[in-house]
Each structure stands twice: as C-alpha cells, then as structure tokens.
Amino acid sequence: MYPVAGGRRAGIVPDHVAIIMDGNGRWAAARGLPLLAGHRAGAEAVQRCIRAAVAAGVKWLTLYAFSSENWRRTPQEVADLTSLLRYYLRYKVAELAAKGVRIRIIGDLSRFAPDVRAEARRAETETASNTVLTVVLALSYGGRADIMQAALRMAKAINDGTLAAAQVDEDTFGGFLMTADMPDPDIVVRTSGESRLSNFLLWQSAYAELIFIETLWPDFDAGHFDAVLQIYSRRERRFGARPV
C-alpha cells in the first residue's frame, strides 16, 4: 500500500532525500523468521531505493544504516549487521559504480573492524568521480555526536587563531559538520510507523519535510519512493516566510 495517489507535480524533485530505515526486526518477526533475515531483506530494499532515486533524478540519498546507538544491540545482531555491511561494501559497490553512483560515508568508522573501515574507504575512493547519485551511508552516526565534534573542532580553530569568533555564523558552523560539503536534506523519511528522528541529521534537518509511513523497511520499493516524492511535491516550503 502506497501512502498517496494522484501523481506528482511536474518538475518538483528534491535534491536530497534522507531515510531512517526502520522495521527489519518487525518484518522478520511477523514472518517467523530470524532477525538476520529481516536485515537481509532490508539490504535488498536499499538496492531498490537506490534504483528508484536514480530513476527519479534525485542527486543525494542519505541512508541511516547503523546509528551510534545500534552498538547497544546484542553482540550477535551487531555481528550480523557488520557482516552484511562488509558483504555489500565488498561485492555490491561495483554494480552501483556502473550506474554512476558515488558512495560517501559519515559517522565514526573507528568502532568498526579494520577490514570494514578499509572496504568503506575503498568504496568512497573507487566511486569518487561518479555524478548520477551520491549515496551517503550513515554508519555509527549520531546527530548529537556530529554537532559535538563540530563544536570541538571549531573551538580548536578559534583557539589556534585560524578562525575568529566574530566570523562564526550558521554557515561557518555547518562547515565543521560531517556533512559540510552536502546539501541539507529536503525530506527525511522514516518507515515502520515510528514518528521520531532518532538522533539522525539533527542540525541538517532543521527545514526538512518530515514524512512518516507505515511500511516496514524490507517492503519499501520504487512505488513507496515515488509516493514520498508525491507528498513532497504537494508541500509548500516557506522557510519561515509567509506565502505570497
């Protein structure tokens, strides 16, 4: 079931879509399957989502793949998620590269095993020149930690004399975030019926359109992606101004 019907207003395509991919566990439980089966199905949904983004002409797609809080899950689940991540970085990047997809990573990679870190950096390097779509994987990422590290780096720059405190504004601060060279998301989508940001892109989502859908992430497909774009095309973005 798709959330809306009736088509999309012509020419209204967001530059940047960010997605909180939620519902793998509930999808597996509803089918009497192990949790790993839900995560595997979720990984297939990622592939469908990327294809849909390319087809729609979206230029940036940020996926909340592994939050900083996910480290609190059981060791077995963390190991399963890490194994899936390793597999897709190692064996699926070539397929994405052939479609003109660039891979970017944000988050604290230091908590992953060395081989996972190496695969992540290889994926970034090997796709760096692609321009069709940039897929940003948020791995061990947390919005509060991002803001904290930006504040610390900016304070150091001021202390070192390379930045004057009087020069600091929102754009300056944004330049210290992990997303410094990225546009802010136009849309933040969350699947599975939950209605919260869960520490995802907190600074960057200040003016994003928030769209919450009931669909569990493993069931997400091109139709759901298009439905999200339909919702977006009907919203009026004023950024604090009054409508004309």
C-alpha positions in Angstrom: 0.0 0.0 0.0 1.4 3.4 -1.0 0.7 6.4 1.1 -0.8 8.7 -1.6 -2.1 8.6 -5.1 -2.7 11.1 -7.9 0.7 11.8 -9.3 3.4 14.2 -8.7 3.6 17.9 -9.7 5.8 18.2 -12.7 9.3 19.4 -12.1 9.2 19.1 -8.3 12.1 16.7 -7.4 14.0 17.0 -4.2 17.8 17.3 -4.4 18.4 15.3 -1.2 16.3 12.5 0.4 17.3 11.1 3.7 15.8 7.9 5.1 15.6 6.3 8.5 15.3 2.6 7.5 13.2 1.1 10.3 11.3 -2.2 10.7 13.6 -5.0 9.8 13.1 -6.8 13.1 9.3 -6.5 13.0 9.2 -7.7 9.4 11.1 -10.8 10.3 9.1 -11.5 13.5 5.8 -11.2 11.5 7.0 -14.0 9.3 8.5 -16.2 12.0 12.0 -15.6 10.6 15.3 -14.9 12.4 16.3 -11.3 12.8 19.1 -11.7 10.2 16.5 -12.5 7.5 14.9 -9.1 8.2 18.3 -7.3 7.9 19.0 -9.2 4.6 15.6 -8.2 3.2 16.3 -4.6 4.3 19.6 -4.7 2.4 17.6 -5.6 -0.7 15.3 -2.7 -0.1 18.3 -0.4 -0.1 19.1 -1.6 -3.7 15.5 -0.9 -4.8 15.6 2.5 -3.1 18.9 3.5 -4.9 17.5 2.4 -8.3 14.3 4.5 -7.6 16.4 7.5 -6.6 18.4 7.3 -9.8 15.2 6.9 -11.9 13.6 10.0 -10.2 16.6 12.2 -10.7 17.4 12.7 -7.0 21.0 13.7 -6.6 21.7 12.8 -2.9 20.3 9.9 -0.9 21.4 9.5 2.8 20.6 6.2 4.5 20.7 5.8 8.3 22.4 2.4 8.0 23.9 2.0 11.5 23.3 4.5 14.3 25.7 5.2 17.1 23.0 3.7 19.4 23.0 0.4 17.4 26.2 -0.6 19.2 23.9 -1.3 22.2 22.2 -4.2 20.5 23.2 -7.8 21.2 26.7 -8.8 20.1 25.1 -11.3 17.7 23.0 -8.6 16.0 25.9 -6.2 15.8 28.0 -9.0 14.2 25.2 -9.8 11.7 24.8 -6.1 10.7 28.6 -5.7 10.4 28.8 -8.9 8.2 26.1 -7.6 5.9 27.8 -4.2 5.7 31.1 -5.9 4.8 29.5 -8.0 2.1 27.7 -5.1 0.4 30.7 -2.9 0.5 32.9 -5.6 -0.9 30.6 -7.1 -3.6 27.9 -4.6 -4.5 29.8 -1.3 -4.9 30.9 -2.3 -8.5 27.2 -2.5 -9.5 26.5 0.9 -8.1 29.5 2.4 -9.7 28.4 1.1 -13.1 25.2 3.1 -12.6 27.1 6.3 -11.8 26.6 6.1 -8.1 29.1 7.7 -5.7 29.4 6.4 -2.2 30.0 8.7 0.8 30.4 7.7 4.5 29.6 9.7 7.5 29.9 8.6 11.1 32.5 7.2 13.5 34.1 4.4 11.5 36.8 3.9 14.2 34.4 1.5 16.0 34.3 -1.0 13.1 36.9 -3.7 12.4 39.9 -2.6 10.2 38.7 -4.6 7.2 35.3 -2.9 7.3 36.9 0.5 7.5 39.1 -0.4 4.6 36.2 -1.5 2.5 34.3 1.7 3.3 37.2 3.9 2.2 37.8 1.8 -0.9 34.1 2.3 -1.9 34.5 6.0 -1.5 37.7 6.2 -3.5 36.5 3.9 -6.3 33.3 5.9 -6.8 34.5 9.4 -6.2 34.2 10.6 -9.8 30.6 9.4 -10.3 27.9 12.1 -10.6 24.5 10.5 -11.2 23.6 10.0 -7.5 25.6 10.3 -4.2 24.6 7.6 -1.7 25.6 8.7 1.8 25.8 5.8 4.3 25.5 7.0 7.9 27.5 4.4 9.8 27.9 4.6 13.6 26.4 8.0 13.1 24.6 10.2 15.7 23.4 13.7 15.2 24.4 14.9 18.7 27.9 13.4 18.3 28.2 15.2 14.9 27.2 18.5 16.5 29.6 17.9 19.4 32.6 17.1 17.2 31.8 20.1 15.1 31.8 22.4 18.1 35.1 21.0 19.4 36.8 21.4 16.0 35.5 24.9 15.7 36.6 25.8 19.2 40.1 24.4 18.4 40.2 26.5 15.2 39.4 29.6 17.3 41.9 28.7 19.9 44.6 28.1 17.3 43.9 31.5 15.7 42.8 30.1 12.3 39.2 31.3 12.9 37.9 34.4 14.5 35.0 34.0 16.9 33.4 37.1 15.3 33.3 35.2 12.0 31.2 32.3 13.3 27.7 32.0 11.9 25.5 29.1 10.9 27.3 28.5 7.6 30.7 28.5 9.4 29.5 26.0 12.0 27.9 23.8 9.2 31.4 23.7 7.6 32.6 21.7 10.6 29.9 19.0 10.4 30.5 15.6 8.8 28.1 16.8 6.1 30.0 20.0 5.3 30.0 19.6 1.5 26.5 18.2 1.3 23.1 20.0 0.8 20.8 19.7 3.7 18.0 17.1 3.2 14.8 18.3 1.6 13.0 15.3 3.0 13.6 13.0 6.0 11.6 9.8 5.6 11.0 7.2 8.4 9.4 3.8 7.7 7.6 1.4 10.0 5.1 3.9 11.5 7.5 5.5 14.1 7.5 9.3 14.2 10.8 10.5 15.5 14.3 11.4 14.2 16.3 9.1 16.5 19.4 11.3 16.5 19.6 11.5 12.7 20.9 14.6 11.0 19.6 16.9 13.8 21.2 20.2 12.6 20.8 19.4 8.9 17.1 18.6 9.1 16.0 22.0 10.5 13.9 22.7 7.5 13.4 19.3 6.0 10.0 17.9 5.3 9.3 15.0 7.6 7.4 12.1 6.1 6.4 9.1 8.2 5.0 6.0 6.5 3.7 2.7 8.0 5.6 0.5 5.6 8.3 -1.7 7.1 11.6 -1.1 5.5 12.1 -4.5 3.9 8.8 -3.9 1.9 9.9 -0.5 0.7 10.1 -0.3 -3.1 10.0 2.1 -6.1 6.3 2.7 -5.6 6.9 3.9 -2.0 9.7 6.1 -3.1 7.6 7.7 -5.7 4.8 8.2 -3.2 7.2 10.0 -0.9 8.1 12.3 -3.8 4.4 12.9 -4.4 3.9 14.0 -0.8 6.9 16.3 -1.1 5.7 17.9 -4.4 2.4 18.9 -2.7 4.0 20.7 0.3 4.8 24.4 0.3 8.2 25.1 1.7 8.4 28.7 3.1 11.5 28.6 5.3 9.8 30.9 7.8 8.3 33.3 5.3 4.6 33.9 4.7 3.1 32.5 1.5 2.9 35.0 -1.4 
